[in-house]
Amino acid sequence: MATKKLAKQLGLIRKRSQSSTGLKKTLISNQIFSYLIVIDFESTCWKEKNNYAQEIIEFPAVLLNTSTGEVESEFHTYVQPQEHPTLSNFCTELTGITQRQVEAGVPLNICLSQFSRWLQTLQLKLGVVFPGEQTGSSCSASPKPCTFLTWSDWDLGVCLQYECKRKQLHKPDVLNSWIDLRSTYRLFYNRKPKGLNGALQDLGIQFSGREHSGLDDARNTAHLAVRMMRDGCVMRITRSQERVSGCLTTPLMYPHS
């Protein structure tokens, strides 16, 4: 009996090894971008209807290597809401983010500066290049095309866009184009998922961590992107915002689901 169990275990190890090798070959062969940076903000929210504007309270970013399917770096910080500094009980219950965590965080302008420095580090160490950028000569590594990926247009096209506009903050220009994985998923598989978790479940992937934790959501979105690429999906930019007369064009409002 012990011999049979051992044989089965060895068989499983071979299958997993072959699957891993096949995944890497698939991702290397057909992707436009060498890296994807997955973003999933959490923001202030309330159970009751009101006219309050949402503010980012968690800013996570996950660097995904499309050749290996591995996460190589992460950026994460909590952000202080300033228009409505006290979180609602509903917000804390939904996201797991506490008042103490946001008070220990940084204002959005500082967060964006820290995020920009993280991106600069990636450019110097890995040679990542964003759409529209010229290849810098300061990096010895060969250029690695990179862009941003979110579950919907809400994070970059609505939440960050309007908060920066209200607070008169400069949004890094590299954040003006991205891949909407939700619309990409709908087109590729020809079905509408019920949220990120629903999309994962449809493909037999179990959500890891806590839903509506920004960092966990970003990691799971990265897992979903890897599976889609393994299935043959080529990740392409789906939304770009261009400056028109000093202003940015804005997309329609989308619910964050």
Disulfide bonds with the S-S distance in Angstrom:
none
